[in-house]
Amino acid sequence: QVTRELCREYTGKRRVIGAGDGTIWTELGLLGSAMHWLDKSTPAIIERPSKPEPKSRWLTKDEYRSLRGAAKADHVRLFIALALSTAGRKGAVLGLTWDKIDFDAGMINLGRAVGNKGRGQKPMTTEARKLLLKAHKARTCQHVIEYGGKRVGSIDKAFGRTVERAGIEHCGPHDIRRSVGRWMVEDGVPMAEVSRYMGHTNTAVTERVYAVFS
């Protein structure tokens, strides 16, 4: 039933409601993986739109301060602070639970990601510690980023509204992580140390993205 024509129809419908080609590329890729997991010789044909070029949006430190100041909701403000403090990916930050927060040592344990992407332990910034202590006192569930007593599954809409209020160029949650890497390199932090902090598999990955800012 999964044909080239069906994939094209799906792509068209997703575009109509505002989905980007990157999102559609991922969705159809997941469908293909599922079909091949079920039957390695499946006759299904998966056609995806071209994968967009990686976005290279970097926040200046002034933009970050504007973004932080525009965050009205506590959970959004905490997410922004943790994203900066840990250089963590969105899923890692949203998945944080209180047993991973060590106030005595001042450390945040992001654990390990699917695919063995590095996360590890990261030190709290002063700002992150202040907001974490406030959130811990008011906690109602095991997840650090919560809203209405439940884990926050997606921060995208709230983050987008915060960007609009900040009056800065459009950016997404992942751009905070990307900016941390750039700031570290610009400040003269050794590439090997940046690589470990960003959780890259090796220094070559870090150099390919950030060496231009050294």
N, C-alpha and C positions, 0 to 999 in steps of 0.2 A: 504493500500500500504506500510505502514511502518512496516517492519518485522525485525526479528532478523538477517536474512541473509543480508538485505539491510543495516542495521547498521554496520555489519561486513565489508561489501564492502566499505562503506563510511570511516570507520576507516582505512582500508588498503590504500585507495587512499590518505587520508590526511597524513598518515605517509610517503608515498612515496615523497610528496612534502615538507616534513620537519616539519610538525605539531607535537607537543609533545602530549603525552597522556593526560596531564592536560588540554590542549586546546580542544582536542577532547571530553574529559569527560564533559567539560563545554558546548560545542556546542550541544552535544546530549541531555544534561540535559535541555537546553533551548528549544530544539525541543519537548521534552517530556512535558514540562510545557505548551507550546503552544497547543499541541494536547489535553491535558487534560482540558485546559481552554475552548477550542472549544467544547469538548464533554467529560464529566467526565467518561463516560463509553466507551471511544474510544477503539477499538480493536487493536490499534497500540502497537507494542512491541518495547521498546527502550532498546537496549543492549549497554552498555558503557564499555570501557576499565577500568581497575582498576585505581582508583584515586591515583596519585603519592603521596609519602610522602612529607609533606611541606619542602621547601628548607630552610636551616638555614645558609645563607650567611651573614656574618657581615663584614663591612668595618672597617679597623683601621683608625685612624685619619690621618695617613700618606697617606693611600690609598685614602681617601676622598680628600685630598689636591692634589694628583696626578690627580684624576678624574676631579676636578675643573679646574686645570691648563690645562688639555687636551681638554677642551670644547672650540672649535673655534667659533661656532655659538652663537650669543647673546641669542637666545631663549633657547638653551640647557643650557648655563651657568646660565640663570635666573631660569630655571626649577630646576637645581641641588641646587641652593641656597635656593629656596622656599621649596623644599622637605626637606632640612635640617632644615630650620627655623621653619617650621610648623609641621614636622613629618606627613605630609599629604599623603594620598594615591594618586596614580598617577592621577586618575580621578578627584579628588578634586582639585589638583594643576592645571591641564590642564583646568578645568572648571572655574577657578577664573576670575571674571570680575572686572573692575576698580572701580565699585561702592562698592566693598567689601574691598578696600584698603583704610585705614585711616592713612594718613601720619602724621596728627597732633597728633593722639594718639599713632602712631607707632604700629598699630594692623592690622592683616590680618584676615578677617572673612571667614572661610571655609564653613559656613552654616551647613546644615544637609544633611546627605546622605540617599539614598534609604535603607530601612530596619532599619532606625533610628540609624545608626552607628554614633557615636559621632564625631564631627569635632570641632565646636566652634571657638572662637577667639584665635589667637596666636600672640605673640609679634614678631616684625621684628628683625632679627639680623642686625648688622651693615652692613654686606655684602649684605644681602637681600635688605635693604633700599637703598643702593647705586645703586644696579642694577635696582630696581624698579623705582627709580627716573629717571634713564637713559631711561628705557623702556617707562615710562609714557610720557616723552618729545617727544619720537619718535613714539608714538602709532598711529595706523591707524584703529583700530577696538576696540570693547568693551572688548575683551578678553586680559588678561594680557600676556599669552603665545601665541604669534602670529608669523606667518612667511608668507611673501609675502602678507601682508594685510588680512590674514585669520587666524581663530583659528587653532591651532595645534591639530589635532584629535588624533595623535599617536606620541609618542616620542621614541618608542622602537628602530627603526633603527638608528636614530641619536645618541641615548644614547649608543647603542652597538658599534658604530664606535668610540665614545669618550672613552669607556672602552678599546678598542684595542689600541688606541693611548697612553692611560695612562700606558699601560703595566702591568695592574693588573689582578688578577684572574677574570674570568667572573662573572658579577653581573648584576642585573636588577634594574630598577627604584625603586621598592619596597624595595630593600635592604638598601636604604638610610634611609627610615622610620624605618626599623628594627634596624639599627645601632644607630639611635638617642635614642631609648628606652634602648639599652644596655649601651650606654655611660652615660645616666642619672643615671641608677642604679649603674654603676661602680663608679660614682662620688658621691654616697651617697644620691641622691635625694630620699625622702620618696616614697614608693611604691604607696601610694594614689595619690601623686602629679604626678608621672609618668603616672599612669592610666588615670587621667584627661587629661593630655597633649596628650597622645596617642589616646584619644577618645574611650577607651574601655568601655564596658557596666558595668563592675564592676572590683574591684581590683583583684578578683580571676583569671580573664583572664590574667591580667598583671603578676601576680605571677607565673602562669603556664609557661609563656614564658621566663620571665626575672629574676625570683628569683635566679636562679643558678649564676647570675653575681653579686649578692649583696655581 
